[in-house]
Amino acid sequence: MASGLLTGAMTRERIEQLPADDWRRGHRDFQEPLLSRNLRLVRLLKAISAHHSCTPAEVAVAWVLHNPAVTGAIVGARKPGQIKGVLGAAGLRLSPTEVAEIEAFFAKSAA
């Protein structure tokens, strides 16, 4: 779940308040310019998740599972309660428009 980024629980403020010894402070996904890009992705995932009454994490996993080359997704969790935020992904079917929105985000970000 990208060390919490894709769960929707990470905000810029929360990241700024991570302890000084937290390894994420030095990870490129939590530093600019990738941090802003990652937070924009989470906003998109949240918007899509609102239509399905699910979590941004479930949308992220459902998008991965939508790829016909993918036969499974390994999702990490440190606490049993964190699994609840991704369980619905297996049954979530994103619309072609939603898939296209996510793919367009990555195409735009790569440019």
Secondary structure as a PSIPRED ss2 file (coil, helix, strand):
# PSIPRED VFORMAT (PSIPRED V4.0)

   1 M C   1.000  0.000  0.000
   2 A H   0.000  1.000  0.000
   3 S H   0.000  1.000  0.000
   4 G H   0.000  1.000  0.000
   5 L H   0.000  1.000  0.000
   6 L H   0.000  1.000  0.000
   7 T H   0.000  1.000  0.000
   8 G C   1.000  0.000  0.000
   9 A C   1.000  0.000  0.000
  10 M C   1.000  0.000  0.000
  11 T C   1.000  0.000  0.000
  12 R H   0.000  1.000  0.000
  13 E H   0.000  1.000  0.000
  14 R H   0.000  1.000  0.000
  15 I H   0.000  1.000  0.000
  16 E H   0.000  1.000  0.000
  17 Q C   1.000  0.000  0.000
  18 L C   1.000  0.000  0.000
  19 P C   1.000  0.000  0.000
  20 A C   1.000  0.000  0.000
  21 D C   1.000  0.000  0.000
  22 D C   1.000  0.000  0.000
  23 W H   0.000  1.000  0.000
  24 R H   0.000  1.000  0.000
  25 R H   0.000  1.000  0.000
  26 G H   0.000  1.000  0.000
  27 H C   1.000  0.000  0.000
  28 R H   0.000  1.000  0.000
  29 D H   0.000  1.000  0.000
  30 F H   0.000  1.000  0.000
  31 Q C   1.000  0.000  0.000
  32 E C   1.000  0.000  0.000
  33 P C   1.000  0.000  0.000
  34 L H   0.000  1.000  0.000
  35 L H   0.000  1.000  0.000
  36 S H   0.000  1.000  0.000
  37 R H   0.000  1.000  0.000
  38 N H   0.000  1.000  0.000
  39 L H   0.000  1.000  0.000
  40 R H   0.000  1.000  0.000
  41 L H   0.000  1.000  0.000
  42 V H   0.000  1.000  0.000
  43 R H   0.000  1.000  0.000
  44 L H   0.000  1.000  0.000
  45 L H   0.000  1.000  0.000
  46 K H   0.000  1.000  0.000
  47 A H   0.000  1.000  0.000
  48 I H   0.000  1.000  0.000
  49 S H   0.000  1.000  0.000
  50 A H   0.000  1.000  0.000
  51 H H   0.000  1.000  0.000
  52 H H   0.000  1.000  0.000
  53 S C   1.000  0.000  0.000
  54 C C   1.000  0.000  0.000
  55 T C   1.000  0.000  0.000
  56 P H   0.000  1.000  0.000
  57 A H   0.000  1.000  0.000
  58 E H   0.000  1.000  0.000
  59 V H   0.000  1.000  0.000
  60 A H   0.000  1.000  0.000
  61 V H   0.000  1.000  0.000
  62 A H   0.000  1.000  0.000
  63 W H   0.000  1.000  0.000
  64 V H   0.000  1.000  0.000
  65 L H   0.000  1.000  0.000
  66 H H   0.000  1.000  0.000
  67 N C   1.000  0.000  0.000
  68 P C   1.000  0.000  0.000
  69 A C   1.000  0.000  0.000
  70 V C   1.000  0.000  0.000
  71 T C   1.000  0.000  0.000
  72 G C   1.000  0.000  0.000
  73 A C   1.000  0.000  0.000
  74 I C   1.000  0.000  0.000
  75 V C   1.000  0.000  0.000
  76 G C   1.000  0.000  0.000
  77 A C   1.000  0.000  0.000
  78 R C   1.000  0.000  0.000
  79 K C   1.000  0.000  0.000
  80 P H   0.000  1.000  0.000
  81 G H   0.000  1.000  0.000
  82 Q H   0.000  1.000  0.000
  83 I H   0.000  1.000  0.000
  84 K C   1.000  0.000  0.000
  85 G C   1.000  0.000  0.000
  86 V C   1.000  0.000  0.000
  87 L H   0.000  1.000  0.000
  88 G H   0.000  1.000  0.000
  89 A H   0.000  1.000  0.000
  90 A H   0.000  1.000  0.000
  91 G H   0.000  1.000  0.000
  92 L C   1.000  0.000  0.000
  93 R C   1.000  0.000  0.000
  94 L C   1.000  0.000  0.000
  95 S C   1.000  0.000  0.000
  96 P H   0.000  1.000  0.000
  97 T H   0.000  1.000  0.000
  98 E H   0.000  1.000  0.000
  99 V H   0.000  1.000  0.000
 100 A H   0.000  1.000  0.000
 101 E H   0.000  1.000  0.000
 102 I H   0.000  1.000  0.000
 103 E H   0.000  1.000  0.000
 104 A H   0.000  1.000  0.000
 105 F H   0.000  1.000  0.000
 106 F H   0.000  1.000  0.000
 107 A H   0.000  1.000  0.000
 108 K H   0.000  1.000  0.000
 109 S H   0.000  1.000  0.000
 110 A H   0.000  1.000  0.000
 111 A C   1.000  0.000  0.000
